[in-house]
Amino acid sequence: MSGKTCAAGILAAALSVGPALAADQLYVPLLTYRTGAFAGSGIPIADGMHDYLAMLNQRDGGIGGVKIAIEECETGYDAQKGVECYESTKAKGALIYNPYSTGITLQLIPKAAVDKVPILSMAYGLSAAAVGDTFPWVFNAPVTYWDGASAILEYIAEQEGGLDKLQGKKIGFIYLDAGYGREPLPLFEGLAPKYGYELLKYPVPANQMQNQSSQWLNVRRDNPDYMVMWGWGAMNPTAVKEAAKIRFPMDKFIGIWWSGGEDDARPAGAGATGYKTLNFNAVGADFPVLRDIRTHVVDKGLSTVASPERVGENLYNRGVMNSVLIAEAIATAQRLTGKSMVTGEDVRLGLENLDITEERLAQLGLTGFMPALRITCADHSGHHDVFVQQWDGKSWQKASDWFAPMTDVVRPMLEQAAVEYVAANPGWPKRTEPCR
């Protein structure tokens, strides 16, 4: 792979790891994108992921006494480059992969069981991967895209007075016309007859993310009651600015959790006030774990973040949460196997037994940062609670209590989707991994 494709160094606490990785380190490759049209969203995620792992190296000497080797590989949010990054890093002893792209995730899912390295697609990727019996190597905690779609419908219904009040409503759906944006369509389309709403679709091609005038002219013509966004990168701030331009009521414009970065709302100025998104992690830097990151990484010049003020922003915190799941899965694997140097197979076991309780969150300095989280053999998502946040013109403010997605509706649909995935992929292996 070229230097352009596999960028960034390997950081392992105080020592810099060269091309030949030390045998006594936990190798965690990060598939990131700091360039291109999606960099605005990708950079803070990458910063948060890197800095939490670097903090564990500096403060704790790694995980279970073993240093972490962190290597970023630049994908540009491109599926082919993502696969190239995967192929170039897996032989180094990769313990886990975080593709940070639904398109890349879909490409890697068939490889995971063969190469014995788990995939953690945290709240993105293939929703049906929540069915652990079918996808033992893929995990999408804390919540799936179909859960997110159901939660948005649930929230809209609450504003209107109940699910029965969705009858006759027009719900617009503007989305990146790629695997990511199309992923929730089966849920939205499948529930439309049940609840009686009309779904209006406004796809945005990846090469036209910053040119959405035609979509929003159609929104103005169609006059939907609510708008829902599944955007990423440059699509998000463009959509918020266009919505403000046509004077769409911003308190009825709701994004998925990947459309809620500060840089998604800020460019629209006062016009973004009222815009809402789902979330599953806290915003802000007033948490012990983030203070430790400042002390042990940022203040020592070991952070990848451009400015210390970015620590605590929503997508930075999302990256931190992702690395919390990585580290806790590795620690769980160490505990279950009795080994400090674990393998990808061990980390899969750790993910499948991940149980981050409120007590553990307190120990990690994360009280109030995220919900307690549990994964089981059958359920690789957990369908955990979410909340709605709202932009007040300067920052995100919590606009609802935590609430559960419509799991009773979504889970049977996911199980059916898993059956359909197997039928569409002849030779898909049956689960042989024991459940502990």
C-alpha positions as CSV (number, residue, x, y, z in Angstrom):
1,M,0.0,0.0,0.0
2,S,1.2,3.5,-0.8
3,G,2.1,6.1,1.9
4,K,-0.9,8.1,0.8
5,T,-3.2,5.2,1.6
6,C,-1.7,4.2,4.9
7,A,-1.0,7.4,6.7
8,A,-0.1,8.5,10.2
9,G,2.3,6.9,12.6
10,I,2.0,4.4,15.2
11,L,1.9,5.8,18.7
12,A,2.5,3.6,21.7
13,A,2.9,5.8,24.8
14,A,6.4,7.2,25.1
15,L,7.9,5.0,22.4
16,S,7.4,5.3,18.7
17,V,6.7,2.0,17.0
18,G,8.4,1.4,13.6
19,P,7.2,-0.8,10.8
20,A,8.1,-3.9,12.7
21,L,5.7,-3.9,15.7
22,A,7.0,-5.0,19.1
23,A,5.8,-8.5,20.0
24,D,4.6,-7.4,23.4
25,Q,2.1,-4.8,22.3
26,L,-1.7,-4.8,21.7
27,Y,-2.0,-3.8,18.0
28,V,-5.1,-1.6,17.3
29,P,-5.4,-0.3,13.8
30,L,-7.7,2.7,13.3
31,L,-9.3,3.0,9.8
32,T,-9.7,6.8,9.7
33,Y,-10.2,9.6,7.2
34,R,-8.6,13.0,7.8
35,T,-8.8,14.1,4.1
36,G,-11.6,14.5,1.6
37,A,-15.3,15.5,1.7
38,F,-15.9,13.5,4.9
39,A,-12.9,14.8,6.9
40,G,-15.0,17.4,8.8
41,S,-16.7,14.4,10.5
42,G,-13.9,12.0,10.4
43,I,-11.2,14.1,12.0
44,P,-12.9,14.6,15.5
45,I,-13.8,10.9,15.6
46,A,-10.2,9.9,14.8
47,D,-8.9,12.4,17.4
48,G,-11.1,11.0,20.2
49,M,-10.3,7.4,19.4
50,H,-6.6,8.0,19.3
51,D,-6.4,10.2,22.4
52,Y,-8.2,7.8,24.7
53,L,-6.0,4.9,23.7
54,A,-2.9,7.1,24.0
55,M,-4.1,8.2,27.5
56,L,-4.3,4.6,28.6
57,N,-0.7,4.1,27.5
58,Q,0.5,7.2,29.3
59,R,-1.6,6.9,32.5
60,D,-1.9,3.1,32.9
61,G,0.9,1.6,30.8
62,G,-1.8,0.3,28.4
63,I,-4.4,-2.3,29.1
64,G,-3.7,-5.0,31.6
65,G,0.0,-3.8,31.7
66,V,0.5,-4.1,28.0
67,K,1.1,-1.1,25.8
68,I,-1.2,-0.4,22.9
69,A,0.3,0.1,19.4
70,I,-2.0,2.6,17.6
71,E,-1.8,2.9,13.8
72,E,-4.1,5.0,11.7
73,C,-4.7,4.1,8.1
74,E,-6.3,6.8,5.8
75,T,-9.3,5.5,3.9
76,G,-10.8,8.7,2.6
77,Y,-14.2,7.1,3.4
78,D,-13.6,5.0,0.3
79,A,-14.6,1.3,0.4
80,Q,-11.7,0.1,-1.8
81,K,-9.1,2.0,0.3
82,G,-10.7,0.7,3.4
83,V,-10.2,-2.9,2.3
84,E,-6.6,-2.0,1.3
85,C,-6.0,-0.7,4.8
86,Y,-7.5,-3.8,6.3
87,E,-5.4,-6.1,4.1
88,S,-2.2,-4.1,4.9
89,T,-2.7,-4.2,8.7
90,K,-4.3,-7.6,9.5
91,A,-1.1,-9.5,9.4
92,K,0.4,-7.3,12.1
93,G,-1.7,-8.9,14.7
94,A,-4.8,-6.7,14.5
95,L,-7.1,-7.2,17.5
96,I,-10.2,-5.4,16.2
97,Y,-11.4,-3.2,13.3
98,N,-13.4,0.0,13.4
99,P,-14.2,0.7,9.7
100,Y,-16.1,4.0,10.4
101,S,-17.9,3.6,7.1
102,T,-21.0,1.5,6.3
103,G,-19.6,0.8,2.9
104,I,-16.3,-0.5,4.3
105,T,-18.1,-2.5,7.0
106,L,-20.1,-4.3,4.4
107,Q,-16.9,-5.2,2.6
108,L,-15.3,-6.5,5.7
109,I,-18.1,-8.5,7.2
110,P,-17.4,-11.6,5.1
111,K,-13.7,-11.4,6.0
112,A,-14.1,-11.3,9.7
113,A,-14.9,-14.9,10.4
114,V,-12.1,-16.1,8.0
115,D,-9.4,-13.9,9.4
116,K,-10.6,-14.2,13.0
117,V,-10.7,-10.5,13.8
118,P,-13.9,-8.9,15.1
119,I,-15.5,-5.8,13.6
120,L,-16.9,-3.1,15.9
121,S,-19.1,-0.8,13.8
122,M,-20.3,1.3,16.7
123,A,-23.9,2.4,15.9
124,Y,-23.4,2.1,12.1
125,G,-23.0,-0.5,9.4
126,L,-25.3,-3.4,8.8
127,S,-28.2,-3.2,11.3
128,A,-28.9,-7.0,11.0
129,A,-25.4,-7.6,12.5
130,A,-27.1,-7.2,15.9
131,V,-28.2,-10.8,15.5
132,G,-25.2,-12.5,17.0
133,D,-26.2,-16.0,16.0
134,T,-25.8,-15.0,12.4
135,F,-23.0,-12.5,12.7
136,P,-20.7,-13.8,15.6
137,W,-17.8,-11.6,14.4
138,V,-19.7,-8.3,14.0
139,F,-20.8,-5.9,16.7
140,N,-22.8,-2.7,16.4
141,A,-23.5,-1.6,20.0
142,P,-24.9,0.5,21.5
143,V,-27.7,0.9,19.0
144,T,-28.4,0.1,15.3
145,Y,-29.5,2.4,12.5
146,W,-32.9,0.7,12.6
147,D,-33.2,1.5,16.3
148,G,-32.3,5.1,15.4
149,A,-34.9,5.3,12.8
150,S,-37.5,3.9,15.2
151,A,-36.4,6.3,17.9
152,I,-36.8,9.3,15.5
153,L,-40.4,8.1,14.6
154,E,-41.1,7.6,18.3
155,Y,-39.8,11.1,19.1
156,I,-41.9,12.7,16.3
157,A,-44.9,10.8,17.5
158,E,-44.4,12.1,21.1
159,Q,-44.4,15.7,19.7
160,E,-47.7,15.0,17.9
161,G,-49.4,13.2,20.8
162,G,-48.9,9.5,20.1
163,L,-48.0,7.0,17.4
164,D,-51.5,7.1,16.0
165,K,-50.9,10.8,15.3
166,L,-48.4,9.8,12.6
167,Q,-51.3,9.0,10.4
168,G,-51.4,11.3,7.4
169,K,-48.0,13.0,8.3
170,K,-45.4,13.6,5.6
171,I,-41.9,12.8,6.8
172,G,-39.1,13.9,4.5
173,F,-35.9,11.8,4.5
174,I,-32.7,13.5,3.1
175,Y,-29.8,11.0,3.0
176,L,-26.4,10.3,1.6
177,D,-27.1,8.2,-1.4
178,A,-24.7,5.4,-0.3
179,G,-24.8,2.3,1.9
180,Y,-24.8,4.5,5.0
181,G,-27.8,6.7,4.0
182,R,-29.8,3.8,2.5
183,E,-29.4,1.5,5.5
184,P,-32.5,2.8,7.4
185,L,-34.8,2.8,4.4
186,P,-36.2,-0.8,5.0
187,L,-37.3,0.4,8.5
188,F,-38.7,3.7,7.4
189,E,-40.5,2.1,4.5
190,G,-41.6,-1.0,6.4
191,L,-43.3,1.0,9.2
192,A,-45.0,3.6,6.9
193,P,-48.1,1.4,6.2
194,K,-48.3,0.5,9.9
195,Y,-48.3,4.1,11.2
196,G,-49.8,5.8,8.1
197,Y,-47.2,8.4,7.4
198,E,-45.9,9.2,3.9
199,L,-42.1,8.9,3.4
200,L,-40.6,11.5,1.0
201,K,-37.1,10.6,-0.1
202,Y,-34.4,13.1,-1.1
203,P,-31.2,11.3,-1.9
204,V,-27.9,13.3,-2.0
205,P,-25.2,11.9,-4.3
206,A,-21.8,11.8,-2.6
207,N,-20.3,14.1,-5.3
208,Q,-23.1,16.6,-4.8
209,M,-23.1,17.0,-1.0
210,Q,-22.3,20.7,-1.1
211,N,-24.9,21.3,-3.8
212,Q,-28.3,20.5,-2.4
213,S,-30.4,23.4,-3.7
214,S,-32.6,21.1,-5.8
215,Q,-33.4,18.8,-3.0
216,W,-34.4,21.7,-0.7
217,L,-36.4,23.3,-3.4
218,N,-38.3,20.0,-3.5
219,V,-38.6,20.1,0.2
220,R,-40.2,23.6,0.1
221,R,-42.6,22.3,-2.6
222,D,-43.6,19.2,-0.8
223,N,-43.8,20.9,2.6
224,P,-43.2,17.8,4.8
225,D,-44.3,18.0,8.5
226,Y,-40.8,16.8,9.6
227,M,-37.4,16.3,8.0
228,V,-35.0,13.5,9.0
229,M,-31.4,13.5,7.9
230,W,-28.9,10.7,7.5
231,G,-25.9,12.8,6.5
232,W,-22.1,12.8,7.1
233,G,-19.2,15.0,6.3
234,A,-19.8,18.0,4.1
235,M,-23.5,17.0,3.6
236,N,-24.5,17.9,7.1
237,P,-23.6,21.7,7.3
238,T,-24.9,22.1,3.7
239,A,-28.2,20.6,4.6
240,V,-28.6,22.7,7.7
241,K,-27.8,25.9,5.8
242,E,-30.2,25.0,3.0
243,A,-33.0,24.2,5.5
244,A,-32.4,27.6,7.1
245,K,-32.5,29.3,3.7
246,I,-36.0,27.9,2.9
247,R,-37.1,28.7,6.5
248,F,-37.9,25.1,7.3
249,P,-38.8,25.0,11.0
250,M,-35.6,23.8,12.5
251,D,-37.2,22.2,15.6
252,K,-38.8,19.7,13.1
253,F,-35.5,18.9,11.4
254,I,-34.0,15.8,13.2
255,G,-30.7,14.2,12.3
256,I,-29.3,10.8,13.1
257,W,-26.4,10.8,15.7
258,W,-23.8,11.2,12.9
259,S,-25.3,14.5,11.8
260,G,-24.8,16.2,15.2
261,G,-21.2,17.5,15.2
262,E,-20.7,21.2,16.2
263,D,-19.3,21.8,12.7
264,D,-22.6,20.5,11.3
265,A,-24.6,23.3,12.9
266,R,-22.1,26.2,13.4
267,P,-21.7,27.2,9.7
268,A,-25.4,28.1,9.5
269,G,-25.1,30.7,12.2
270,A,-28.3,31.7,14.0
271,G,-30.2,29.9,11.3
272,A,-29.3,26.5,12.8
273,T,-30.9,27.3,16.1
274,G,-33.4,24.6,17.0
275,Y,-31.9,21.9,14.8
276,K,-32.1,18.5,16.6
277,T,-30.2,15.1,16.4
278,L,-30.2,11.9,18.3
279,N,-27.2,11.1,20.5
280,F,-26.0,8.4,22.8
281,N,-23.0,10.1,24.4
282,A,-22.7,13.3,26.5
283,V,-21.3,16.5,25.1
284,G,-18.8,18.6,27.1
285,A,-15.4,18.1,28.7
286,D,-16.4,18.0,32.4
287,F,-15.7,14.4,32.9
288,P,-12.8,12.8,34.8
289,V,-11.7,10.8,31.7
290,L,-11.5,13.9,29.5
291,R,-9.5,15.7,32.2
292,D,-7.1,12.7,32.2
293,I,-6.9,13.0,28.4
294,R,-6.0,16.7,28.7
295,T,-3.4,16.0,31.4
296,H,-1.7,12.9,30.0
297,V,-2.0,13.5,26.2
298,V,-3.1,17.0,25.1
299,D,-1.0,19.0,27.5
300,K,2.0,16.8,26.6
301,G,1.7,17.4,22.9
302,L,0.8,13.8,22.2
303,S,-2.7,14.5,20.9
304,T,-3.8,14.6,17.3
305,V,-6.5,17.2,18.1
306,A,-5.9,20.6,16.4
307,S,-7.0,22.6,19.4
308,P,-7.6,21.7,23.0
309,E,-11.0,23.4,22.9
310,R,-12.1,20.6,20.6
311,V,-11.9,18.1,23.5
312,G,-15.4,17.6,24.7
313,E,-17.1,18.3,21.4
314,N,-19.7,15.7,20.3
315,L,-17.8,13.7,17.7
316,Y,-14.6,13.9,19.7
317,N,-16.5,12.3,22.6
318,R,-18.0,9.8,20.2
319,G,-14.5,8.7,19.3
320,V,-13.6,8.5,23.0
321,M,-16.6,6.2,23.6
322,N,-15.6,4.0,20.7
323,S,-12.1,3.5,22.2
324,V,-13.7,2.8,25.6
325,L,-15.5,-0.1,24.0
326,I,-12.3,-1.3,22.3
327,A,-10.3,-1.1,25.6
328,E,-13.0,-2.7,27.7
329,A,-13.4,-5.5,25.1
330,I,-9.6,-6.2,25.3
331,A,-9.6,-6.0,29.1
332,T,-12.6,-8.4,29.2
333,A,-10.7,-10.8,26.9
334,Q,-7.7,-10.7,29.2
335,R,-9.8,-11.5,32.2
336,L,-11.7,-14.4,30.5
337,T,-8.6,-16.0,29.0
338,G,-6.0,-15.2,31.7
339,K,-3.7,-13.9,29.0
340,S,-2.3,-10.4,28.8
341,M,-1.4,-10.8,25.1
342,V,-4.7,-11.6,23.6
343,T,-5.7,-12.3,20.0
344,G,-8.5,-11.2,17.7
345,E,-10.4,-14.4,18.6
346,D,-10.0,-13.5,22.3
347,V,-11.3,-9.9,21.7
348,R,-14.3,-11.3,19.9
349,L,-15.0,-13.2,23.1
350,G,-14.5,-10.1,25.1
351,L,-16.9,-8.1,23.0
352,E,-19.6,-10.8,23.3
353,N,-19.2,-10.6,27.1
354,L,-18.9,-6.9,27.4
355,D,-20.8,-5.6,30.4
356,I,-20.0,-2.0,31.2
357,T,-22.1,-1.3,34.4
358,E,-22.7,2.0,36.1
359,E,-20.1,0.9,38.7
360,R,-17.6,0.4,35.9
361,L,-18.4,3.7,34.3
362,A,-17.7,5.4,37.6
363,Q,-14.3,3.6,37.8
364,L,-13.5,4.8,34.2
365,G,-14.5,8.4,35.0
366,L,-17.5,8.2,32.7
367,T,-20.5,8.6,34.9
368,G,-23.2,10.3,32.9
369,F,-21.1,10.2,29.7
370,M,-22.8,7.1,28.2
371,P,-25.4,4.6,29.3
372,A,-24.4,1.3,30.9
373,L,-23.9,-1.1,28.1
374,R,-24.2,-4.9,27.7
375,I,-23.7,-7.2,24.8
376,T,-24.7,-10.9,24.7
377,C,-24.2,-13.8,22.3
378,A,-27.6,-13.3,20.8
379,D,-27.6,-9.5,20.8
380,H,-24.6,-7.7,19.5
381,S,-26.1,-4.3,19.7
382,G,-28.1,-4.1,23.0
383,H,-30.6,-1.6,21.5
384,H,-29.6,0.9,24.2
385,D,-31.2,4.2,25.1
386,V,-30.7,7.4,23.2
387,F,-31.7,11.0,23.7
388,V,-32.4,14.1,21.5
389,Q,-30.1,17.1,21.6
390,Q,-30.8,20.6,20.2
391,W,-28.6,23.3,18.9
392,D,-29.1,26.6,20.8
393,G,-27.0,28.7,18.4
394,K,-23.7,28.0,20.2
395,S,-23.7,24.5,21.5
396,W,-25.7,21.3,21.9
397,Q,-28.2,21.1,24.7
398,K,-30.1,18.0,25.9
399,A,-33.7,18.3,24.7
400,S,-35.1,15.0,26.0
401,D,-34.6,12.3,28.6
402,W,-32.9,9.1,27.6
403,F,-35.5,6.8,26.0
404,A,-35.5,3.3,24.4
405,P,-35.9,2.7,20.7
406,M,-38.9,0.6,19.6
407,T,-37.0,-2.7,20.2
408,D,-40.1,-4.8,20.2
409,V,-40.8,-3.6,16.6
410,V,-37.2,-3.5,15.4
411,R,-35.8,-6.8,16.7
412,P,-38.1,-9.1,14.7
413,M,-37.3,-7.1,11.6
414,L,-33.6,-7.4,12.2
415,E,-33.9,-11.2,12.7
416,Q,-35.8,-11.4,9.4
417,A,-33.1,-9.3,7.7
418,A,-30.4,-11.6,9.0
419,V,-32.3,-14.6,7.4
420,E,-32.5,-12.7,4.1
421,Y,-28.7,-11.8,4.3
422,V,-27.8,-15.5,4.6
423,A,-30.2,-16.4,1.8
424,A,-28.5,-13.8,-0.4
425,N,-25.0,-15.0,0.4
426,P,-24.8,-18.7,-0.4
427,G,-22.4,-20.6,1.8
428,W,-22.7,-18.1,4.7
429,P,-21.2,-20.1,7.6
430,K,-23.3,-21.2,10.5
431,R,-22.1,-20.1,13.9
432,T,-19.6,-22.4,15.5
433,E,-18.2,-20.1,18.1
434,P,-19.3,-21.2,21.6
435,C,-21.2,-18.8,23.8
436,R,-19.5,-18.2,27.1
